[in-house]
Amino acid sequence: MELFSGAFFLALLNIVFIDLILAGDNAIVIGMAAKKLPQTVQKKAILYGTAGAVVLRIAATLVVVWLLNIPWLLAAGGTLLIYIAYKVLTDEGDHSSVEAKSSLWPAVRTIVIADAAMGLDNVIAVAGASNQHTLLVILGLFISVPIVIWGSTLFIKLLNQFPWIAYVGAAVLAYTAAHMITTEPRLDSLFEDKPIVVSIFIIIVVAAVILLGHRKKRLNAQGVHKPATH
């Protein structure tokens, strides 16, 4: 991929969008970990904790980018990302295990550890969307992280107000996952020089994630509204 070409900026936009779609959990973790702190210290905890989480995430993503060169890992990562795309639509997000801290550095530590534990989806998605391009990974994370810190609450409100955004996000993740699988060198006999087969496979994966995710979401909603029986 040529540096600063149209494809480069499209991939960068894709990475930023993926980070925003997957940022809701991280925003909740940051808020819960810092909520007991005095307001004068809260901003410091959020800033330091997020900075630590970002450094860890860049390192983890670059490692995954390197690992994706190992045979079959592109296909494995793509398969896992299909599940992550499905979870974007269906996950109810239980964050009860995140403990609020009442002093600065324990809160920072909680933010970093919780973000690392929950950030696997971001790492795999960004690594896949970067097409193994290191600069894209770093630029994408540096652009999206400030948006996550200061705009995540707004983005969560937008997701609640416009549920279709989650479907767009799931579709982008599913497309990235399918693309990872089709570029797996060990599957060249299936996909190389077969653009129609590649397109059909990507369409099937995206459609399956959206339809199955929508069905599960609807069943979850019916379960919530179903009256309890005694």
C-alpha positions as CSV (number, residue, x, y, z in Angstrom):
1,M,0.0,0.0,0.0
2,E,1.5,3.3,-1.1
3,L,2.0,5.8,1.7
4,F,-0.7,8.6,1.9
5,S,-2.5,7.2,-1.1
6,G,-6.3,7.0,-1.3
7,A,-6.2,3.4,-0.2
8,F,-4.0,4.4,2.8
9,F,-6.4,7.1,4.0
10,L,-9.4,4.7,3.4
11,A,-7.7,2.1,5.6
12,L,-6.9,4.8,8.2
13,L,-10.6,5.9,8.3
14,N,-11.6,2.2,8.7
15,I,-9.3,1.8,11.7
16,V,-10.6,5.0,13.4
17,F,-14.2,3.9,12.8
18,I,-13.5,0.4,14.2
19,D,-11.9,1.9,17.3
20,L,-14.9,4.1,17.8
21,I,-17.4,1.2,17.4
22,L,-15.4,-0.9,19.9
23,A,-14.8,2.1,22.3
24,G,-18.0,1.9,24.3
25,D,-16.7,-0.8,26.7
26,N,-13.5,1.1,27.3
27,A,-15.3,4.4,28.0
28,I,-17.4,2.5,30.6
29,V,-14.3,1.0,32.2
30,I,-12.6,4.4,32.4
31,G,-15.7,6.0,34.0
32,M,-16.3,3.2,36.5
33,A,-12.6,3.0,37.6
34,A,-12.5,6.8,38.2
35,K,-15.9,7.6,39.5
36,K,-15.0,7.5,43.3
37,L,-12.1,9.9,42.8
38,P,-12.4,13.6,43.7
39,Q,-13.2,15.6,40.5
40,T,-9.8,17.4,40.7
41,V,-8.0,14.0,40.3
42,Q,-10.5,12.3,38.0
43,K,-9.0,14.0,34.8
44,K,-5.5,12.9,35.8
45,A,-6.6,9.3,36.4
46,I,-8.4,9.2,33.0
47,L,-5.5,10.8,31.2
48,Y,-2.7,8.7,32.8
49,G,-4.8,5.5,32.6
50,T,-5.7,6.0,29.0
51,A,-2.1,6.9,28.1
52,G,-0.9,3.7,29.7
53,A,-3.6,1.7,27.9
54,V,-2.8,3.3,24.6
55,V,0.9,2.4,24.8
56,L,0.1,-1.1,25.8
57,R,-2.4,-1.4,22.9
58,I,-0.1,0.0,20.3
59,A,2.6,-2.6,21.4
60,A,0.0,-5.4,21.4
61,T,-1.3,-4.4,18.0
62,L,2.1,-4.3,16.4
63,V,2.9,-7.7,17.9
64,V,-0.3,-9.1,16.3
65,V,0.5,-7.4,13.0
66,W,3.8,-9.3,13.0
67,L,2.2,-12.5,14.1
68,L,-0.3,-12.3,11.3
69,N,2.6,-13.2,8.9
70,I,2.6,-16.7,10.5
71,P,0.7,-19.3,8.4
72,W,-3.0,-19.6,9.2
73,L,-3.1,-16.8,11.7
74,L,-4.7,-14.4,9.2
75,A,-7.5,-16.9,8.8
76,A,-7.7,-17.6,12.6
77,G,-7.7,-13.8,13.4
78,G,-10.4,-13.3,10.7
79,T,-12.6,-16.0,12.2
80,L,-12.3,-14.5,15.7
81,L,-13.1,-11.1,14.3
82,I,-16.3,-12.5,12.8
83,Y,-17.3,-13.5,16.3
84,I,-16.4,-10.0,17.6
85,A,-18.5,-8.4,14.8
86,Y,-21.4,-10.6,16.0
87,K,-20.8,-9.5,19.6
88,V,-21.0,-5.8,18.7
89,L,-24.7,-6.4,18.0
90,T,-25.5,-8.9,20.7
91,D,-23.3,-8.2,23.7
92,E,-25.2,-6.7,26.6
93,G,-21.9,-5.5,28.2
94,D,-21.7,-6.5,31.9
95,H,-19.1,-4.4,33.6
96,S,-19.9,-5.2,37.2
97,S,-16.4,-6.8,37.7
98,V,-14.7,-3.4,37.2
99,E,-14.0,-2.0,40.6
100,A,-14.0,1.8,41.3
101,K,-10.9,3.1,43.0
102,S,-10.7,5.9,45.5
103,S,-7.1,7.0,44.9
104,L,-5.2,8.0,41.7
105,W,-2.7,5.3,41.0
106,P,-4.9,2.3,41.9
107,A,-7.5,3.8,39.5
108,V,-4.9,4.3,36.8
109,R,-3.8,0.6,37.3
110,T,-7.4,-0.6,37.1
111,I,-8.0,1.4,33.8
112,V,-4.8,-0.1,32.2
113,I,-5.5,-3.7,33.3
114,A,-9.2,-3.7,32.5
115,D,-8.5,-2.0,29.1
116,A,-5.8,-4.6,28.3
117,A,-8.2,-7.5,29.2
118,M,-11.1,-6.1,27.2
119,G,-9.0,-4.7,24.3
120,L,-8.4,-7.9,22.4
121,D,-11.2,-7.2,20.0
122,N,-9.7,-3.7,19.1
123,V,-6.2,-5.2,18.7
124,I,-7.3,-7.9,16.3
125,A,-9.7,-5.7,14.4
126,V,-7.1,-2.9,14.0
127,A,-4.3,-5.3,13.0
128,G,-6.6,-6.8,10.4
129,A,-7.7,-3.5,9.0
130,S,-4.1,-2.2,8.8
131,N,-3.1,-4.7,6.1
132,Q,0.1,-5.3,8.2
133,H,1.0,-1.6,7.9
134,T,2.8,-0.4,11.1
135,L,2.3,3.4,10.4
136,L,-1.5,2.8,9.9
137,V,-1.8,1.1,13.3
138,I,0.0,4.0,15.1
139,L,-1.7,6.8,13.3
140,G,-5.2,5.1,13.6
141,L,-4.8,4.7,17.4
142,F,-3.4,8.2,17.9
143,I,-6.3,9.7,16.0
144,S,-9.1,7.6,17.6
145,V,-7.9,7.6,21.2
146,P,-8.4,11.4,21.9
147,I,-11.9,10.9,20.3
148,V,-12.5,8.0,22.7
149,I,-11.4,10.0,25.7
150,W,-13.4,13.1,25.1
151,G,-16.1,11.9,22.8
152,S,-16.9,8.4,23.9
153,T,-19.9,9.5,26.0
154,L,-21.4,11.3,23.1
155,F,-20.7,8.3,20.8
156,I,-22.5,5.9,23.3
157,K,-25.5,8.3,23.3
158,L,-25.5,8.3,19.5
159,L,-25.4,4.5,19.5
160,N,-28.3,4.4,21.8
161,Q,-30.2,7.0,19.8
162,F,-29.4,5.5,16.4
163,P,-29.1,1.7,16.7
164,W,-28.2,1.3,13.0
165,I,-24.7,2.7,13.8
166,A,-24.0,-0.6,15.5
167,Y,-25.1,-2.5,12.4
168,V,-22.7,-0.4,10.3
169,G,-19.9,-1.1,12.7
170,A,-20.6,-4.8,12.7
171,A,-20.7,-4.8,8.9
172,V,-17.3,-3.0,8.8
173,L,-15.8,-5.5,11.2
174,A,-17.3,-8.5,9.3
175,Y,-15.9,-7.1,6.0
176,T,-12.4,-6.7,7.7
177,A,-12.7,-10.3,9.0
178,A,-13.7,-11.7,5.6
179,H,-10.9,-9.8,3.9
180,M,-8.4,-11.2,6.4
181,I,-9.5,-14.7,5.6
182,T,-9.4,-14.2,1.8
183,T,-5.8,-12.8,2.1
184,E,-4.6,-15.9,4.0
185,P,-1.7,-17.3,1.9
186,R,-2.7,-20.9,2.7
187,L,-6.1,-20.3,1.1
188,D,-4.7,-18.9,-2.2
189,S,-6.1,-21.9,-4.0
190,L,-9.6,-20.8,-3.0
191,F,-9.4,-17.0,-3.4
192,E,-6.3,-15.9,-5.4
193,D,-7.2,-14.3,-8.8
194,K,-10.9,-15.1,-8.1
195,P,-12.5,-11.7,-7.4
196,I,-16.0,-13.0,-7.8
197,V,-15.4,-15.8,-5.2
198,V,-13.9,-13.2,-2.9
199,S,-16.8,-10.8,-3.3
200,I,-19.4,-13.6,-2.7
201,F,-17.5,-14.8,0.4
202,I,-17.4,-11.3,1.9
203,I,-21.1,-10.7,1.1
204,I,-22.0,-14.0,2.8
205,V,-20.0,-13.3,5.9
206,V,-21.3,-9.7,6.3
207,A,-24.9,-10.8,5.7
208,A,-24.6,-13.7,8.1
209,V,-23.2,-11.5,10.9
210,I,-25.9,-8.8,10.4
211,L,-28.8,-11.3,10.1
212,L,-27.8,-13.6,13.0
213,G,-26.8,-10.6,15.2
214,H,-30.2,-9.0,14.5
215,R,-32.0,-12.2,15.3
216,K,-30.1,-12.7,18.6
217,K,-30.7,-9.0,19.5
218,R,-34.4,-9.4,18.9
219,L,-34.6,-12.6,21.0
220,N,-32.7,-10.8,23.8
221,A,-35.2,-7.9,23.6
222,Q,-38.1,-10.4,23.8
223,G,-36.5,-12.1,26.8
224,V,-36.2,-8.8,28.6
225,H,-39.9,-7.8,28.0
226,K,-41.2,-11.3,28.7
227,P,-43.2,-11.3,32.0
228,A,-41.9,-13.5,34.7
229,T,-43.8,-16.7,35.5
230,H,-44.2,-18.2,39.0
